[in-house]
Amino acid sequence: MPSDYPHLRYSFDRKTCLTYRRVMKTLASSLTFDTSDVARFRLHVLEHYYKYGLVPTLDVFGVKKSTLYDWKKRFEVSGKKLNSLVPVSTKPKELRRMNTDWRLVELIKTMRKEYGNVGANILKPFVDALATDLNIPTISKTTITKIVKIRRLTFETKVKLKKKSKQPRLRTKRSPKVTSAGYVQLDCITLYINREKHLFVCCIDVFTKFALVRRVKSLSSQSAKQVLVTFEQLTSHSVHTVQTDNGSEFLGVFDRYLEDQGIKHIFTYPRSPRINGVVERLNRTVQKEFIKRSDEIYYNTKAFDEKLTKWLHWYNYQRPHYALKYLSPVQFINTQIPKSG
């Protein structure tokens, strides 16, 4: 059909538009032969029939005799117009229509509107009861479903939840070169001992190596926040920056606490544990030097926690650190960091 048809039909008045549509449809139908492979095949069969007869045509093309004569009749009756060979629509002139009592339809509509788009299984008993009261034939579940679909008896749409836009995260590509106290790294440890899950949150000052490790019941943002608060109470320097990975325990309550306190929160890139190298080293140290050597974790977690506190005191006050030129963190703080005021 010419491409100007959709445009022009909106430019005419109603009467002219209808006339134009009839003309254009006639023109389009005359052009359909060239675009119909079936029509061209039928013409080829008929040409072979007119030239060689019936039997050779049936042998060559394998069509039924009745089909061939049907094509021939339509072709000749139309005055041998090519368009007569174009397949016509097989759609019935009169379609079957669902004839359902309007009172049953109204019941379905009312119930779906009032009780939240209930399905056919729920509607069926009520429809049967009404049909019995009215002394009319009832309808099946399939018919109920068709009525809902055809009449569009859906009154509530699914609520589309708008995803909360992610706020841009401040990230670091390399391990920080820290020259003062207050830059802290946090990480978590998950261990399975005797089929029991043990969780730890580790916190360490990158510059002074002052550390805190706590066993927690769950890796939640509340647990991470509490460990950081305890660390702030124990250390002699205020925390100005916290560096973590992208775990959920470092979001939510934890992240809001940092924002409220004016503490910068820096995230590492995924699958980049080396950026959090200082706290990762603490993780290995506490596992190797304490957790794997403490039998209390098998049978008495309270005693284990008390022993962990004592070990951390030794770690911070007495244990020499290679990075601190074999001073303990507290010794390094007292001797190498000038006191303010």
N, C-alpha and C positions, 0 to 999 in steps of 0.2 A: 504494500500500500504506500502511496506517495508520502513522503515525510512531512509535507505541509498539512496533512489532515488534522493531527492533534492541535495544531496552532490555529487553523482557520475556523474550526468548528466552534470556537469560543468567540469569534468575531461576528457571527451572524445572529439574527434573531431566531426564535425557536422554529418557525415555519421553514425559513431558508436553511437552517441547520439540518433539519430532518431530510429535506430534499437533497442537500449536499451529501449527507451520509449515505442515502440510497444510491446516488450516482457513484460515489467512491467505492461502495461495496460491490457494485456491479463491475466496475473497472478492476477491482482487486480480484474478483472471482474469475475474470477472463485471463488474468495473469497467473492463476494458480496452476495451470497445466504445466507450464515450464518449470515450476518449482516442485512438482509432484512426481516422484520416481514411480509410484504405483500407477498413475495415469499414463505415463509414457510406456510402461511395461504392457499395460492393457492395449494401448494402441498398436504396439509392436505385435502382440498376439493376434489382434484382429487383422492387421495387414497380412500376416502370414496365413491366416484363415482364408481371406479373400483371394489370395494368390495360389495356395496349394490345397485348400480344402480342409475338411473337419479332421479326418483321421491323422494325417501328418502333423497337424497342429497339436492335437492332444498328445501324440507321441513325443513331440519335441519339448513342449512346455509343461506337460504333466498336469494341466488344469482339468477340472471336471467339465463334462459336457454341459451340464446345467449352468455352471458358472459362465462358460464361454457364451452361451446363448443369452444369458442375462446381460452381459456386457454388450453383445451385439444389438439386442433390443433397445437398450438405453441409448446406444450410439446412433442408431438409425432413427429412432423416434424423435430425437433432438435435432434431426437434420444433419447428423454427423458433426456435431459440435464437439471440439476437443474437450471442452469443460465438462461434458457429460460423463467422461471417464474418471474424473476426480472422485475419490471415495467420499461419500456423504456421511454425515454424522449418524452414528447408531444410537444416539440418545433417544429414549422413548419420548413421544410427543406429550404424553401425559404421565407424570411421575406419581408414584404412590405417595400419599400424604398420611402422616400420622394423625389419626382421628381419636383424640383423647378428650374425655369429658373435661370441660373447663374448670369444674369444681375440684377435680383431682390436681390439675395443674396449679390452681390457686393455693391448694394445701401445700404442695411442694415448695412453691415460691415463699409462702408465709413461714414455713418451718426453717427453710434455709436462711431466710433473712433474720429470723429471731434467734436461732440456735447455732449460727456460725457455719453455714455451708455444710451441713451434715450430708453423708453419703447415702447411696441407695439402700444399703443394708439397714440403716436406721430408719429411713423413710418408709420402707416397704410395709411394716406392720400398721402404721398409721394410715397409709393409702388403702390397704386392705380393709381396715375397719370402716373408713369413710365409704368405700365402694359397697360394703355390705349394708350400711345404713341407708344408702341411696338406692340400693337394689340395682346396681349397674355392674358390668364386668370390671374386674380389677386389672391392673397392669403389672408387668414383670419388672424386675430390677433393671434389666437392660433398657426397657422403655423409659424408666425413670431417669436413667443416666442420659439417654438421648434427649429427653425433655429438658434436662438441665443444660445440656450442651447447646441444643438448637435455640432455646429461648434465652440463653445466657443468664441463667439464674445464679450467678456468682456475685455476691454483694460485698465481699471483702477481698482485698488484694494483699499479697504478702508484703510485709513491712521490709523495706530495704534499709538496712543499717549502713549508714555512712561510716566508712572506716576512718578512724582517727588518723590524721596525717602525722607521719613520723617527723619529729623535730630533728633537724640536722645535728649530728653528733660531732663533737670535737675529737679528732683522732690524731694519733701520732704514728709515723711510719718507722721510727727508729727508737732504740732505747734512749731514755733521757740522759743528758749530761747534767747532773744536778750538782750544784756548788753550795747549797745551803740546806738546812733541815726544813722539814715541812712538806716534802714531796713524798707521798705515800702510795704504795702499791698494795692491792688486795687481790686475793685469789682463793679458790676453794679446793678442798681435797675430799674425794669420795673413796672410801676403802671398804672392802667386803672381808670381814674376818669371821670365820665360823658361820658363814652364810648370813651374817648380820651386817647391816649397812651402817657405817660410821661416817659422819660428816664433820668437816672442820672448815673454819674460815681463818685464813692467815692474813696478817697485816704487818707491813714492815716499812720503816722510813728508809728511802733509797740512800740518803746521805749518811745517816748515823747508824744504820742497820739495827736500830731499836725495833723489836718485833713483839707481836702478840698473836697467839694461836688459841682458838677456842673451839671446843667440840659443841656442835649445835644439833638440835633435833631435826631441823629442816633447812634447806638452802633457800630461805625466803629473803626478801628485801628487808624485812624487819630484823632478821637475825644478823644480816650483814651490817645494818645500821647500828645495832647494839654493840657489835664488836668494834666498829669504828669509834663510837662514843667512848667505850672503855679505853681504847687506845689513846684517844685524846686526853683522857683523865690521867693516864700513866706517863705520857711523854712530857718533856719539859718545854717543847716547842709547839706552837700552834700549827695546825695543818692548813696549808693553802691550796694544795693540789692533790687530787686522788686519781690514780690510774688503775683501770680495771679492764677485763675482757668484756665481751658482749652478753654475758649471762643475765638471765632475768632477775637473779638475786641482786644485781647492781642497778636495777631500775626501780620504778615505783617509789616506795617509802624511802629507800636509800637515796635515790637521785633527788627527790624533793628535799630531803634533809640537807644535802650538799648545797642545793640552790638557796635554801633558807639561810644557811650559814655563810653564804658567799664563797664557798669552796669550789674551785674549778674541777670539773669532772672530765677526764680525758679517757677515751676508749681506744683500745688497740684494734687493729684490723683482724678479721677472722683468720683462724689458723696461723697465727703469728705469736706463738708463746715466747719467742726470744725477746720480743719487745717488753714483756713483763718478766725479764730475766731475773731480777733481784728476788721477787717473791716466789718465782719458780724454784730458785735455788733454796730458799727457805723451806719450801714444800719438801724437797728431797732431804734436806738436813733433818727436819723434824721427824720424817718417817724413818730415816736410817738410824739416827742417833737416839730417838726416844720411842716412837710408837711401836716399832717392830721389836723393841727390847723390853716392852712393858707388858707383863703378863696380866696386870689388873684389867686390861680392856676386855679380857675373856669372861670375867666373872663379876667384876665390881667396877662399874663405870664411875661411880662417885669417887672411889679411891684413885682411879685413873686420872680424873680431872684435877684432884689435889696434887698428884704427883706431877702432872703437866705444868701446873702453876709453879712448883718448885724448880722444875727443869728450866722454865722460861726465865726465872730469876737468875739462875746460873748462866743461861745463855746471854742475857742482857748485861749482867754485872761482872761476870768472871771469865766467860769463854773467850779466848783470843780469836780475832777475825783477821784473816789474811788481808782483806780489802782495807782494814783499818790499821795496817802495820802491826798486827798482833796485839791490838788493844781491844778490850771489850767495848760494846756500844756506849755504856755509861761512862767508862774511862775516856773514851774518845770525846764524848760530849763535854765532860768536865775539864779536859785538858786542851782540846783543839778548837773548841767553839767558844768565842768570846761571849761573855755574859752581858746581856743588855742591862743598861742602867748602872 
